[in-house]
Amino acid sequence: MAIDPERMREFICAMDKGNAEYLDKLEKEAIEGDVPIIRKDTQSLLKFLLSLTHPCNILEVGTATGFSALLMAEYSDADTTITTIEKYEKRIPIAKEHFNLFDKGKKITLLEGDAADVLKELNEGYDFVFMDAAKGQYENFLPEVMRVLKKGGLLVTDNVLQDGDIVQSRFAVTRRNRTIHARMRDYIYNITHREDLQTVILNTGDGVTLSVKTK
């Protein structure tokens, strides 16, 4: 008997033991305000990866209102630092307010501007990168992300399966999504075939890739 994927996802998410109370509140507000936020099973994966890798220097590309940065701050080591990049002017003040209220360890630094420009100004030395920005720009961000990511570091990329559209022919997706569809396919092919990355694709959330920098 075939198992409904959505029912399975609901079961898996129901097993999650939850987050700090303020994170649950921020998640609810984001969902009610139609603000993009990482899905429950992706949250669980991130927390697991932080516990496994104990990163010292985290880079996040795409802050939104700050939920995922705060999640990483809450569930990483006390001396971990997080740099997060956001260009959307309407969300930056909200993220700043959330960081002021909830970043108890003052781990998070918010950099304002287009990641394509901001990344060029960063120094090497990040051992964990979370890519969760404009999906059509992932391929453009990758060269600078690879430059700043340390050998042995982990690149986590969210939303790579585009609610299943990624497996469709470009003619099966809506016209307005065809460019993003093509760019995401290029990105996935690139990170799974580069000699300096070892990558796995997970059907978690809206699709996540985990890539270790090997050279």
N, C-alpha and C positions, 0 to 999 in steps of 0.2 A: 504494500500500500504506500502510495506517495505521501510524503510528509509536506504539509504546507510550510514554506520557508518563513512566512511571517509569523505563523503560530510558533515555530521553533525559536525565532528571534525573541518573541514575547516571553517564552519560557526561560530562555537564557538570561534576558534582562531582569526577570523576576527574581533570579538567584543573586543579583547584585546586592551587596549589603548596604549600599547607599553612600552618600558623601557627607561632608560636614554640612551642618544645617544651613549655613549661609549660601553654600553652593547649590543646594536644592532650591532655595528661594530664588537665586539668580537664574537658575535653569527654568523655573516656572515662568518668571518674568520674561525671559527671552522667547520662550515658546508662545506665550500670550501676545507678545509684541512682534511676532513673525521675524525675529532676528535669528540668523543662522547660528546653530550651536551644535557641537559634536554630540552624536547620539550616545545613548546610554551604554551600549556595548563597546563603543569606541572609548568612552570614558574608562571603562573597566580595563581595556587593553592598555591605555596610557598609564594607568596606575600600576599595572603589572610590570610594564616595561621600565618604569622609573624605579620600582623596587629591585628589578633584576640588574639594571645597568648602573644605578647610582651616579647619574651624570653630574658633573661639576658646573658645566656651562651649557645652558639650553638656549637655543634660538628658535623663536616662533615667527613664522611669516604669515601674518593675518591675525590681528588681535580681536576684531569685532568689539564686543563690549567687555572683553576681558575674562570671560568664563574659563576658557581652557588654560590661560596663563595662571589664573588663580588655582585651578585644579592641580596644575603641575607644581605650583608653589606649595600647596597644602600637602602634597604626597611625595615630595622630593626631600632630600637630605637638608639639614639645617643650613649648610654652607653652600648650597646650590644657588647659582644666579641665573636669572631668566631675562633675556632681551627679546622684546616683541615689537613687531613693526605693523603699523596701520596707517592707511592713507585716507580713509573715508572720514571726512571732517565731522559729520554728524555723530559718529560713534566714538570719536576720540575723547570728548569730554565725559561721556558715560563711563568709558574704560578707566579714565583717570580717577573719577569719583569712586568706582569700585575698588581700585587699587589702594586709594587712600583709606578706605573703610576696612578692607579685608586682607591686605597684604601685610600681615602682622610682622613677618620677618624682614620686610623691605627687600625682598629678593628681586622684584620686577623693575626693569627699566623699559619705558615705552619710548620708541623712536617713531616720530611722525614723518610720513612721506611715502612716496612710491617705493616699494621694495626693490624695484629694478635699479633705483638710484641709491637707496640706503645700503643695500647689500655691498655695493662697491666700496663703501666707506668703512666696513667692518674688518677687523683683524682676524686672522686665523685662530683656531683654538676651541671651537665648539665641538662638544662630543655627543650632542643630541639636538637634532633639528626637527621641528614639527611644522610641516607645510600645510597650511589651511587657509589659503587666500583665493584669489580669482583663478578658477580652474584652467582657464585658457592661457594663463601666464606661467604655469608651472615649468614648462620647457624653457621659457626665457629666464626664469630665476635659477635654473639648475646649475649653470656654469659657476656662478658666484657662490651658490650654496656648497658646491663641491670644493671650491677654493677654501672656504672657511671651516669646513667640516674636517676634523682630525681623522687620521688613519685609525680604523677601528671604531669610529663614531657611527651613530645610528641616525638615518634619515627616515622619518615617519611621514607619509603623505596621505592626507585624508581626501575622501570624496572622489576616488578614481574610477568608480564604476557607474557614476551618474544615474543612479536609480535604475540600473540595468540597461540603459541606452548604449553603453559602451560595446555590448555584444551585437548590436544591431548594425545593419548596413547604414551608411550615411544617408541613404534615400529613405530609410525607415524612421529617421528622427526628424523633428520639426525643422524647417528651414533655418529658423533663428538659432538653433543649437548645433548646426552642422560644423561651424568653425571650431567651437569648443570640443565637439566630438572628435574631430580630426586631430586637434592639438593634444587631447588627452591620450588618444591612441599612440601618437608619436612619443609622448612622454613615457608611457608605460613600456613601449618597445625599447626606448633608449635606456631606461634604468634596469630593465631585465636583460639587456645585452651588452652593457658596458663591462669592460674587463676590470674596472676598478670598483665595481659594486657587486655585492651578492644580494639579490632581491627575492622576496616572496610576496605574492598577492593574496590578501585575505578578504573573504566575503564578510567583513565586519562593518557594521554601520552602513555607510554608503560606499564601502570599499576602501581598504587601507593597504598601502604597500610599506613593507619594512625593508630597508636597504642598508647593509653594512658596507662602509668604505674599506676596501681591502688593500688599496695601494696609495 
